[in-house]
Amino acid sequence: MAKAQIIIFEQSPIILGGLKSIIEKISIQHELHPISNASDFLLFLKNNKTDLIIANIELLKELKTANDIIRKNRINLIFLQSNDTLPQNDLHYDELIEMGENEDQIIKKVIGCLGELTHQKSNKKAETISSREENILREIALGFSNKEIADKLFISQHTVITHRKNITRKLGIKSVSGLTIYAILNKLISMDEVK
């Protein structure tokens, strides 16, 4: 199995070092790339396969080129959140790590976002999702952000995030690419609709 390629994009050496030491403990084979400036981040992203990015919201939201690459390649994304506000970025993200979370919570979120790389199949039968969850899953698979889905369906971003968590829990699928494949196989979207 190929090693998961993980980028940590953060300017603070304390946060960068702390995350690096935590993520080095995950059980999935991986290579870690700590990056602290935008030019190195863009260069790495353009020239290397990436499975997961853990990024400071403030650093990433201004980098349109990076956002385009992440969306196009459906790279899993975890935002670092330092306060209670949700990211106002149009970019979809898979998880949030809050600064007060403990090591186990962070490791669980990272492993969850890399789940399909472990090739571990659960024996648990997938629960069925509601029609509302199907609508949200369809929008996720089409590449819309939480904000775009909330605006389109006339619900709050918090409600979208709650539905997303329920969908991933019920289906046992953590990544956007995995959810997209599920949506295609279950005829919620067609191949032609995928961006």
C-alpha positions as CSV (number, residue, x, y, z in Angstrom):
1,M,0.0,0.0,0.0
2,A,1.3,3.5,-0.9
3,K,2.0,5.8,2.0
4,A,-0.5,8.5,2.6
5,Q,0.9,11.9,1.8
6,I,-0.1,14.5,4.5
7,I,0.7,18.2,4.4
8,I,0.5,20.4,7.5
9,F,0.2,24.0,6.4
10,E,0.7,26.3,9.4
11,Q,3.0,29.3,10.1
12,S,3.3,28.9,13.9
13,P,6.3,26.7,14.6
14,I,4.7,25.7,18.0
15,I,1.4,24.5,16.3
16,L,3.3,23.0,13.4
17,G,5.6,21.0,15.7
18,G,2.8,19.9,18.0
19,L,0.6,18.6,15.1
20,K,3.7,16.9,13.6
21,S,4.4,15.0,16.8
22,I,0.7,13.9,17.2
23,I,0.3,12.9,13.6
24,E,3.5,10.8,13.6
25,K,1.7,8.5,16.0
26,I,-1.1,7.5,13.6
27,S,-1.2,3.8,12.6
28,I,-1.6,4.4,8.8
29,Q,1.6,4.4,6.8
30,H,2.3,8.0,5.9
31,E,4.8,10.7,4.9
32,L,4.4,14.0,6.6
33,H,5.2,17.3,5.0
34,P,5.2,20.3,7.4
35,I,5.1,23.5,5.4
36,S,5.0,27.1,6.8
37,N,4.8,29.4,3.8
38,A,2.4,29.8,0.9
39,S,5.0,29.5,-1.9
40,D,6.4,26.2,-0.7
41,F,2.8,24.9,-0.1
42,L,1.7,25.8,-3.6
43,L,4.9,24.3,-5.1
44,F,4.4,21.0,-3.2
45,L,0.7,20.8,-4.1
46,K,1.3,21.3,-7.8
47,N,4.1,18.7,-8.0
48,N,3.1,16.0,-5.6
49,K,0.2,13.6,-5.0
50,T,-1.5,14.7,-1.8
51,D,-4.0,12.7,0.2
52,L,-4.7,15.0,3.2
53,I,-4.1,18.7,4.0
54,I,-4.3,20.0,7.5
55,A,-4.3,23.8,7.2
56,N,-4.8,27.0,9.1
57,I,-8.1,28.5,7.8
58,E,-6.6,32.0,7.5
59,L,-3.6,30.8,5.5
60,L,-5.6,28.8,3.0
61,K,-8.6,31.0,2.3
62,E,-6.5,33.6,0.3
63,L,-4.9,31.0,-2.0
64,K,-7.2,30.6,-4.9
65,T,-4.8,28.4,-6.9
66,A,-4.4,26.0,-4.0
67,N,-8.2,25.9,-3.5
68,D,-8.7,25.1,-7.1
69,I,-6.2,22.2,-6.9
70,I,-7.7,20.8,-3.8
71,R,-11.2,20.9,-5.3
72,K,-10.1,19.4,-8.6
73,N,-8.2,16.6,-7.0
74,R,-10.7,16.0,-4.3
75,I,-8.0,16.2,-1.6
76,N,-9.2,15.6,1.9
77,L,-9.0,18.8,4.0
78,I,-8.9,19.4,7.7
79,F,-9.1,23.0,8.9
80,L,-7.4,24.2,12.1
81,Q,-9.9,26.4,13.9
82,S,-8.8,28.7,16.6
83,N,-12.2,30.2,17.6
84,D,-15.9,29.4,17.5
85,T,-16.6,30.8,14.0
86,L,-17.0,28.4,11.1
87,P,-14.8,28.8,8.1
88,Q,-16.2,31.4,5.7
89,N,-14.2,30.0,2.9
90,D,-16.0,28.5,-0.1
91,L,-13.8,25.5,0.0
92,H,-15.3,22.2,1.2
93,Y,-13.6,20.7,4.2
94,D,-13.9,17.2,5.7
95,E,-13.1,18.0,9.4
96,L,-12.3,20.8,11.8
97,I,-9.6,20.5,14.5
98,E,-10.2,23.0,17.3
99,M,-7.1,24.2,19.2
100,G,-8.5,22.8,22.5
101,E,-8.9,19.2,21.3
102,N,-6.8,16.4,22.8
103,E,-4.4,14.1,21.0
104,D,-6.8,11.2,20.7
105,Q,-9.5,13.4,19.1
106,I,-7.0,14.8,16.6
107,I,-5.7,11.3,15.7
108,K,-9.2,10.0,15.2
109,K,-10.1,12.8,12.8
110,V,-6.9,12.3,10.8
111,I,-7.5,8.6,10.6
112,G,-11.1,9.2,9.6
113,C,-10.1,11.4,6.7
114,L,-7.6,8.8,5.5
115,G,-9.9,5.8,6.1
116,E,-10.1,4.6,2.5
117,L,-6.3,4.3,2.4
118,T,-6.3,1.7,5.1
119,H,-8.4,-0.7,3.0
120,Q,-10.1,-1.9,6.2
121,K,-13.6,-3.1,5.5
122,S,-16.2,-2.8,8.2
123,N,-18.4,-5.9,8.8
124,K,-21.2,-3.5,9.9
125,K,-24.0,-3.2,7.4
126,A,-24.4,0.5,6.3
127,E,-27.5,2.2,7.6
128,T,-29.9,3.7,5.2
129,I,-29.9,7.5,4.9
130,S,-32.9,9.7,4.9
131,S,-34.2,11.5,1.8
132,R,-32.9,14.8,3.3
133,E,-29.5,13.2,3.8
134,E,-29.6,12.0,0.2
135,N,-30.2,15.6,-1.0
136,I,-27.2,16.8,1.0
137,L,-25.1,13.8,-0.1
138,R,-25.9,14.7,-3.8
139,E,-24.7,18.3,-3.3
140,I,-21.5,17.1,-1.5
141,A,-20.8,14.7,-4.4
142,L,-21.3,17.6,-6.9
143,G,-18.5,19.5,-5.1
144,F,-20.5,22.2,-3.3
145,S,-19.2,23.7,0.0
146,N,-21.2,23.6,3.2
147,K,-22.2,27.2,2.7
148,E,-23.3,26.6,-0.9
149,I,-25.4,23.6,0.2
150,A,-26.9,25.6,3.1
151,D,-27.9,28.5,0.8
152,K,-29.3,26.2,-1.8
153,L,-31.4,24.1,0.6
154,F,-32.4,27.0,2.8
155,I,-30.8,25.6,6.0
156,S,-28.0,26.6,8.3
157,Q,-24.4,25.6,7.8
158,H,-24.5,23.9,11.2
159,T,-27.4,21.8,10.0
160,V,-25.4,20.8,6.9
161,I,-22.4,19.8,9.0
162,T,-24.7,17.7,11.3
163,H,-26.2,15.9,8.3
164,R,-22.7,15.3,6.9
165,K,-21.6,13.7,10.1
166,N,-24.7,11.5,10.2
167,I,-24.1,10.5,6.5
168,T,-20.5,9.5,7.1
169,R,-21.4,7.7,10.3
170,K,-24.2,5.7,8.7
171,L,-22.3,4.9,5.5
172,G,-18.9,4.5,7.1
173,I,-17.4,6.7,4.3
174,K,-15.3,9.6,5.4
175,S,-13.9,11.1,2.2
176,V,-15.6,13.2,-0.5
177,S,-14.3,10.9,-3.2
178,G,-15.8,7.9,-1.4
179,L,-19.2,9.7,-1.0
180,T,-19.1,10.7,-4.7
181,I,-18.6,7.0,-5.7
182,Y,-21.4,6.0,-3.4
183,A,-23.7,8.7,-4.9
184,I,-22.9,7.5,-8.4
185,L,-23.4,3.8,-7.6
186,N,-26.7,4.5,-5.9
187,K,-27.9,6.8,-8.8
188,L,-28.1,9.9,-6.7
189,I,-25.9,11.6,-9.4
190,S,-24.7,10.6,-12.8
191,M,-21.1,10.5,-14.0
192,D,-21.8,13.4,-16.3
193,E,-22.7,15.7,-13.4
194,V,-19.4,15.2,-11.6
195,K,-17.1,18.2,-12.0
